[in-house]
Amino acid sequence: MPAPPTAAGQTSAAPSPALGAPRGRRRAPALPPAREPVTEPGTAAGPGAADQAGDVVRWAVFCCVLVPVVLVVYGASLGGAAGTALGLVSVTAACRLLLSRSERGLRAETVRPRRRS
């Protein structure tokens, strides 16, 4: 059986491999390993970690104010918006408590001197 005709100026593609033949896979080029951030001795997560935690809490407090306002603007009841605000405030307070405990634990972990046996 002859090959199907191709348009003028075009060539036919390479023949496809048999069904059971393995296919080659392209590998992504290897990237150099990422450099670890340098942490100062005595700090658990580096100098900017406390700022990042504070930023998260500030954004959470902002959302605790913004969400009920948006709910009221779009027609929700004041009671529903107040309940939502109360829920957001309680979740934010619990997260802040857990975050401060975690930070305290990390600081205490780095301050302890290691014992030599």
C-alpha positions as a printed Julia matrix, in Angstrom:
117×3 Matrix{Float64}:
   0.0    0.0    0.0
   1.54   3.36  -0.93
   2.07   6.17   1.58
  -0.63   8.84   1.63
   0.22  11.89  -0.43
   1.45  15.02   1.33
   0.92  18.66   0.46
   3.44  20.27  -1.83
   6.63  21.21  -0.03
   5.88  19.18   3.1
   7.54  15.98   4.11
   5.95  13.16   5.99
   6.75  12.71   9.68
   9.1   10.01  10.9
   7.46   6.62  11.19
   5.93   5.96  14.59
   7.53   3.23  16.73
   5.85  -0.11  17.21
   3.24  -0.26  19.96
   5.39  -2.2   22.42
   8.59  -0.18  21.9
   9.85   1.92  24.82
   9.63   5.65  24.42
  12.44   8.0   25.32
  11.76  10.57  28.01
  13.23  14.0   28.14
  14.84  15.0   31.36
  14.63  18.48  32.71
  18.03  20.15  32.99
  19.54  19.73  36.43
  19.33  22.88  38.5
  22.04  23.76  40.98
  21.05  23.07  44.59
  19.38  25.98  46.34
  21.46  27.72  48.95
  20.19  27.52  52.49
  19.57  30.87  54.17
  22.19  31.75  56.7
  20.83  31.93  60.23
  22.59  33.66  63.03
  23.53  31.6   66.04
  20.98  32.02  68.79
  18.05  32.62  66.43
  15.86  29.77  65.32
  14.55  31.0   62.0
  16.68  34.01  61.16
  16.25  37.7   61.74
  13.08  38.19  59.65
  10.99  35.42  61.18
   9.43  37.6   63.88
   8.51  40.23  61.3
   6.82  37.61  59.13
   4.78  36.3   62.07
   3.74  39.84  62.96
   2.72  40.49  59.36
   0.53  37.4   59.36
  -1.22  38.5   62.53
  -1.72  42.04  61.21
  -3.31  40.71  58.01
  -5.56  38.4   60.04
  -6.76  41.31  62.18
  -7.38  43.36  59.03
  -9.49  40.51  57.63
 -11.43  40.29  60.9
 -12.54  43.87  60.27
 -12.91  43.73  56.5
 -15.01  40.57  56.13
 -17.96  41.72  58.29
 -17.98  45.12  56.57
 -18.15  43.44  53.16
 -20.91  41.11  54.38
 -23.02  44.04  55.56
 -22.41  45.97  52.34
 -23.59  43.0   50.28
 -26.76  42.54  52.29
 -26.01  40.16  55.14
 -27.64  40.84  58.48
 -25.76  42.67  61.21
 -26.11  39.64  63.49
 -24.63  37.34  60.85
 -21.74  39.72  60.22
 -21.13  40.05  63.99
 -21.12  36.26  64.36
 -18.66  35.96  61.51
 -16.44  38.62  63.08
 -16.54  36.81  66.42
 -15.56  33.54  64.76
 -12.7   35.15  62.85
 -11.42  36.88  65.99
 -11.45  33.63  67.96
  -9.59  31.74  65.22
  -7.06  34.58  64.9
  -6.48  34.63  68.66
  -5.98  30.85  68.77
  -3.52  30.99  65.87
  -1.61  33.85  67.49
  -1.39  31.88  70.73
  -0.06  28.8   68.94
   2.38  30.91  66.93
   3.79  32.59  70.03
   4.18  29.22  71.8
   5.98  27.84  68.77
   8.32  30.84  68.61
   9.03  30.56  72.33
   9.81  26.86  71.96
  12.18  27.48  69.07
  13.99  30.21  70.99
  14.35  27.98  74.07
  15.63  25.15  71.88
  18.5   27.21  70.47
  19.53  28.7   73.83
  20.08  25.38  75.61
  23.75  24.41  75.8
  24.58  20.93  74.58
  25.92  18.49  77.11
  29.03  16.53  76.37
  29.06  12.93  77.44
